[in-house]
């Protein structure tokens, strides 16, 4: 893979070269590869077919996960989040010790490996929020909660220049990877002042189905705002907002 230089940027194919645009700029690569029919039928490519099957399964799992938390990700995800999540899902699938190779899946893998996943690599939660919050997932009641004790915002939250207020947001989800379904509940605090005064204790409860037999997830994040003439404006359209997966209850 090579980058295109010069004032003219090309997209398309020329001979054995393919020119295309990516998030890394205009690139060029050489055509090639093995015939798809051979990969699909040749016994020597059995491992390749198995890997492709699991790779695709990880992609679908990541897509469903993103869809479940979409309302929170809109303002709190970097442009490589989807590919990073895909890699994380592949790792989960590879921990499946029950299914045959090529049939391994998220359900029989260790979904807990996703805990700590940062949705915004540019603004990580653990680098911006230093409050010792408590998370809890209650499968019996379906309550997915986070409790944040009193703290001093300017001391315990690293905020970008121009911040006057912030919100603490969270979301709890029950995700059925087998049937491509999910149940989601989200919470958001009021716009709280980012100052040197102690905050009140905050508890957010995100309710999903009780007695669930599906993986349950809790995400936690912060949104930054600047107040101008009584109106709250999101800072940089959310590019600084941290959001992370802070608790997981697998199967």
SEMIDREN-430683 format. One record per atom (N, C-alpha, C, CB): y, z, x; residue in one letter. Coordinates in steps of 0.05 Angstrom, whole numbers, plus 5000, padded with zeros to 4 digits. Glycine has a CB too. Example, Ala and Ser with C-alpha at 12.3 -4.5 7.8 and 13.67 -1.06 7.14 Angstrom:
residues 2
488651565264A 491051565246A 493451565264A 491151815226A 495551425257S 497951435273S 500151575258S 498851145282S 
end
This chain:
residues 251
497650005017X 500050005000X 502550005018X 500050244981X 504349825012X 506849805028X 509249785009X 506749565047X 511649875019X 514049855003X 515449585008X 515950095010X 516649484986X 518149244989X 520949305000X 518449104962X 521949135018X 524549175029X 526348935022X 524449205060X 528948975025X 530748755020X 532048774992X 529348495022X 534048614987X 535548634961X 533948534937X 538048474963X 531948364941X 530448254919X 527848414915X 529847954923X 527448514891X 524948664885X 523248484867X 525648934871X 520648454875X 518848274861X 516748424846X 517548084882X 516048324822X 513848424806X 512048194799X 514748584781X 509348234801X 507448024795X 505547974818X 508947764788X 504247744818X 502147684838X 502947434853X 499447654826X 502247424878X 502747194895X 500447184915X 505447204910X 498646984911X 496246964928X 494547214925X 497046934957X 494047344947X 492347584947X 494047844946X 490547594971X 496647814940X 498448044940X 499348094911X 500848004958X 499548354904X 500648434879X 503148604883X 498448594862X 505348534871X 507848674873X 508348824847X 510248474879X 509049084849X 509449244825X 511449464830X 506749354816X 512449584808X 514349804810X 512850064801X 516849754791X 513350274817X 512250534810X 514450744813X 509750614829X 513850994807X 515851204810X 516651254839X 514851464798X 515151124858X 515751144886X 517350904895X 513251174902X 518150724877X 519650484884X 518050234880X 520550504913X 518950014892X 517549764890X 515449744913X 519549524892X 512949704905X 510749694924X 509249434924X 508849934919X 507649394944X 505949154945X 503149244956X 507248934963X 501049124945X 498449184954X 496748924953X 497049404937X 494548924968X 492848694970X 490848704947X 491448684997X 490448474935X 488348454914X 485648494926X 488548174900X 483848584909X 481148634918X 479548784898X 481148774945X 477348894907X 475649054890X 473048914883X 477149104864X 471249064872X 468548974865X 468548884836X 466449184871X 467048684830X 466848584803X 466048804783X 464948344802X 467448824760X 466849034741X 464049024730X 468849014718X 462948774726X 460248754715X 458248864735X 459648454709X 458748834760X 456848944780X 456949244780X 457548834808X 459349354778X 459549654776X 458149764752X 462549734776X 458349614729X 457149704704X 454149684703X 458349554681X 452949514720X 450049464717X 448449504742X 449649184708X 449649484765X 448149504791X 447249794795X 449849404814X 444649834799X 443650114804X 444950244828X 440650104808X 445850094847X 447050214871X 449750334865X 447349994892X 450850274841X 453450394833X 453050614812X 455250174823X 450750724811X 450250934791X 452151174795X 447251034793X 452551254820X 454351474826X 457251404818X 454251554855X 457951154822X 460651064815X 461051084785X 461150784824X 459051004769X 459251014740X 459451304731X 456750874727X 457851484744X 458051764736X 460751884742X 455851924751X 461851814766X 464451914773X 466651804754X 465151844802X 466451544747X 468351424729X 468251554702X 467851124727X 465851624692X 465551744666X 466952014666X 462551774659X 466452174686X 467652444688X 470752424692X 466352604710X 471552224708X 474352184713X 475852124686X 474851954733X 474551954670X 475651884644X 475752124625X 474151654632X 473652284626X 473452524609X 475652724617X 470652654612X 476252744642X 478352914652X 481052814642X 478352944682X 481352554642X 483852434632X 484352494603X 483852134637X 482252474587X 482552524558X 483152824553X 479952444543X 481852994569X 482353284566X 485253354573X 480353444584X 486253234595X 488953284603X 490953174582X 489553154629X 490352944571X 492052834550X 492153014525X 491052554542X 489853114517X 489853294494X 491353554500X 486953364486X 491053654524X 492453904532X 495453854531X 491553984561X 496353634542X 499253574541X 500253534513X 499853314557X 498653414496X 499453374468X 499753644454X 497353204454X 497953834460X 498054094448X 500654234454X 495754264456X 501554224479X 503954364488X 506454184490X 503454504515X 506353964477X 508453764480X 511253864474X 507953524462X 511554034454X 514154134446X 515454304468X 513954304421X 513854424485X 514854584508X 515154404533X 513054814514X 513454204536X 513554044560X 515853844560X 510953884562X 516953784537X 519153594536X 521453674555X 520253584507X 521953934557X 524154024574X 523254164599X 525954214558X 520654154605X 519654324627X 517454194643X 518754584617X 517553934647X 515353804662X 516553604682X 513453664643X 515353594706X 516153394726X 514753134721X 515653494754X 515652924735X 514552654729X 511752614741X 516352444740X 510652804755X 507952784765X 506052984752X 507852814795X 507053114732X 505453324719X 502853224708X 507053454697X 502852994695X 500452884683X 498252824703X 501052624667X 498952714726X 496952654747X 495952914760X 498152474768X 497753114763X 496853374774X 494953514755X 499253554780X 495553504729X 493853624709X 491153484708X 495153614681X 491153214711X 488653064712X 486853154735X 489252764714X 488053194758X 486453294781X 485353564776X 488153294807X 486953734762X 485954004756X 483653994736X 488254174745X 483753814717X 481653784698X 479053684711X 482453594675X 479353504730X 477053404746X 475653644759X 477853194767X 477153824771X 476054054784X 474554234764X 478254214798X 475654264740X 474354424720X 471654294712X 476154444694X 471654034708X 469253894701X 467053924722X 469853594696X 467953914747X 465953934769X 464654204772X 467353864795X 465654404757X 464354674757X 462354704735X 466554894755X 461954494720X 459854494698X 457154494711X 460254254679X 455654714708X 453054744720X 450754694700X 452755024732X 451554604676X 449554574654X 448954274650X 450654694628X 450954104649X 450553824642X 449653664666X 453153714630X 448453434660X 447653244681X 450153124693X 445753034670X 449853034718X 452052894731X 452852654715X 451252814760X 455452614711X 456452394694X 456952484666X 454452174694X 455752714658X 456152824631X 457553094631X 453452844616X 458353184655X 459653434657X 462353434642X 460053514687X 463253664632X 465553674615X 467153934618X 464753634585X 469453944605X 471254174607X 469954414594X 473954114595X 468654374571X 467554594556X 465554764572X 466154494530X 463854624587X 461854764602X 462754824631X 459254604603X 465254754637X 466354814663X 467855074663X 468154584673X 469255134684X 470855384686X 473755324680X 470555504715X 474455334654X 477255284646X 479155474658X 477455294615X 478255714666X 479955914679X 481255814705X 478356164684X 480055594717X 481255484741X 484055374736X 479455264752X 484655324711X 487355214704X 489455424705X 487255084677X 488755674705X 490755894705X 492455864729X 489356174704X 495055894725X 497055864746X 498155584749X 495755944772X 497155394733X 498255124735X 501155114728X 496654934716X 502754994745X 505654974742X 506254694730X 507155014769X 507654684708X 508354434695X 510754294708X 508754474666X 512454454721X 514854344734X 514754424763X 517454444720X 513854254780X 513654314808X 516354354821X 512154084822X 518454254808X 521154294819X 522354564813X 523054074807X 521154704793X 522054964786X 519755144777X 524154954763X 518355254796X 515955404790X 516655674778X 514255444816X 514955764759X 515456014746X 515356244765X 513456064723X 513256244783X 512956474801X 515056484823X 510156474813X 516656274825X 518856274845X 521556324832X 518956004859X 521656354806X 524156384791X 524156624772X 524756144776X 521856734765X 521656944746X 519957164758X 520456844719X 521257394764X 519957604780X 519357854763X 521657684803X 519357824737X 518858054719X 515858084716X 520258014692X 514758334718X 511858384715X 511058384686X 511058644728X 510958144674X 510158114646X 507158174642X 510857834635X 506358224618X 503558274611X 502658064591X 503158564600X 500557924597X 499457724578X 496857834566X 498957454592X 496157734542X 493657824529X 492757604510X 494058094514X 490157564510X 488857374491X 486657524476X 487657124506X 487057554450X 485157694433X 483657494416X 486657904415X 481157444424X 479557244409X 478957344381X 476957194424X 478657594377X 477957704350X 480157644330X 477358004352X 482657714337X 484857674319X 486257404322X 486957894323X 485857274344X 487157014349X 490057044359X 487156854324X 490757294367X 493457344377X 493657284407X 494357634371X 495457114415X 495957044443X 498757144449X 495556734449X 498957354465X 501557494468X 502457514497X 501357764455X 505057544499X 506257614525X 508357824520X 507457354539X 508358034537X 510358244534X 511958264560X 508958524529X 514558244557X 516458254580X 518058514579X 518358004580X 517758684599X 519258934599X 522258894603X 518159124620X 523759104600X 526659094606X 527159024635X 527959354598X 529058854640X 529758784668X 532658694669X 527858554678X 533658674694X 536458574698X 536258274705X 537758734722X 537258104687X 536957814691X 537857704717X 538457674669X 540257784727X 541257664752X 539557754776X 544157744756X 538057964773X 536358054795X 533557934794X 536158364794X 532457904769X 529657824765X 529257534757X 528458004745X 531457394752X 531157104746X 532956944765X 531957044716X 531856764779X 533356574795X 534256344778X 531756474820X 536856314774X 537856114756X 539555904771X 539556244733X 539655654762X 541255454775X 544255504770X 540555174765X 545855384787X 548755414785X 549755334757X 550155254807X 551455494746X 552555424720X 551255574697X 552455134715X 549055714702X 547555854681X 549256084670X 544855954692X 549456094644X 550656324630X 548556464613X 553156244614X 546556324603X 544556434585X 541756314592X 545256374555X 539756444581X 537056344585X 535356414560X 535756474610X 533156284557X 531156344536X 528456384549X 531056124514X 526956574539X 524156594548X 522456464526X 523356904552X 520756284534X 519156134515X 516156174522X 519855834515X 514556154502X 511656174506X 510156014485X 510756474505X 507655964490X 506055814471X 503055884475X 506355514475X 501755914452X 498855964453X 497355744439X 498256234440X 495155654450X 493655434439X 490655474440X 494355174453X 489355384418X 486455364417X 485855074419X 485255504391X 484354984439X 483954704443X 480954634441X 485054614471X 480354454423X 477554364418X 477254094433X 476954334388X 476354104458X 476153864474X 473953684464X 475653934503X 471953794450X 469753624440X 470553454417X 467453804432X 472253554399X 473053414375X 475953314376X 472553584351X 477253344400X 479953244403X 481953364383X 479952944400X 481753634380X 483553774361X 484654014375X 482053854335X 486854124364X 488054364375X 489654504353X 489854294399X 490054764358X 491854934342X 493955054361X 490355154326X 496455034354X 498555114373X 500655294358X 499954874385X 501555494372X 503755664362X 505655714385X 502755934349X 508255694380X 510255734402X 512255944393X 511555474409X 513556064413X 515656264409X 517956214428X 514556554412X 520356294420X 522656284437X 524556504431X 524156004434X 525556634451X 527556844447X 530256724439X 527857014472X 532056884431X 534856794427X 535956724455X 536557014413X 538256584455X 539656534481X 540756794491X 541856314477X 539656894513X 540357154523X 542257124547X 537757314532X 544157314550X 546057284572X 544857334599X 548357474568X 545457154618X 544457194646X 546657354660X 543956914660X 546357614661X 548357794672X 546958034685X 550357884651X 548558234692X 547458464706X 546658694688X 549458564725X 546558644662X 545758854643X 542858844637X 547358834617X 541559074633X 538659074627X 538058944600X 537659374628X 535958794600X 535158664575X 533458854558X 533558404581X 533058774533X 531258924516X 528358834522X 531858884486X 526459004515X 523558934517X 523058704498X 521759184511X 521558504507X 521058274491X 517958234488X 522258024503X 517058194463X 514258124459X 514057884441X 512758364446X 512557684450X 512157444435X 509157414428X 513157194450X 508557374403X 505857334394X 505457064382X 505057554372X 503556914393X 502956644384X 500256654371X 503056434408X 500156604345X 497756644329X 496156394326X 498356764302X 493556394334X 491756174329X 489456274313X 490756044356X 487356114310X 485156184293X 483556434303X 483255954290X 483056634286X 481456864295X 478456784299X 481557084274X 477156944315X 474256894320X 473756614332X 472656934295X 475556524348X 475256254359X 472956244380X 477956164372X 471656014380X 469655964401X 470555744420X 466955874387X 473055674419X 474255464436X 475955594458X 475955264419X 476555444480X 478255544500X 481055604489X 478555344524X 482255834498X 484855914490X 486755924514X 484756194475X 489255854510X 491155824532X 493855954525X 491455534541X 495156064545X 497856174542X 499656064564X 497756484543X 501855944555X 503855854574X 506456014571X 504555544571X 507956044593X 510356204593X 512456054609X 509856484604X 514956064599X 517055924614X 519856024608X 516955624608X 521755904621X 524555964618X 526155714614X 525656134642X 528155724596X 530055504593X 532855614600X 529955394564X 534355454615X 537055534624X 539155384608X 537355474654X 541355534602X 543555424586X 546255504598X 543355524557X 548155344591X 550955404598X 552555404572X 552155204618X 553955624566X 555555644542X 558355534547X 555655934532X 559155354531X 561855234532X 563055234504X 561854954545X 565155394499X 566455404473X 564455474451X 567855144467X 562755654457X 560855744436X 558355574432X 562255764411X 558155364448X 555855184445X 554055204470X 556754884441X 551455224466X 549555244488X 548554974496X 547155424479X 549054904521X 548254644532X 545954684552X 550654504546X 543754544549X 541554564568X 542454464596X 539054404559X 541754604616X 542554524643X 540754304654X 542454764662X 542054084662X 540653854674X 538353754656X 539553934702X 538753774630X 536753684611X 533953794617X 536553384613X 533854044627X 531354174630X 529954134657X 529554094609X 531253994675X 529853934701X 529354184718X 531453734717X 530754404712X 530354644727X 528354834713X 532954784732X 527754784688X 526254974672X 523355014682X 526154884643X 522555264688X 519855314696X 518055354672X 519655554715X 515555274674X 513555314654X 510855324667X 513655094631X 509255524662X 506655554675X 504455654656X 506855744699X 502055584662X 499755684647X 498955954659X 497255474647X 499556164644X 499256434655X 496756584647X 501656594648X 495356484627X 492856624619X 490956414605X 493456864600X 488356454610X 486356274599X 483956444591X 485556054619X 482856384568X 480256494559X 478456264554X 480656684535X 476556214572X 474655984568X 472556054549X 473455914595X 470355904550X 468155944531X 466556184539X 466355694530X 
end
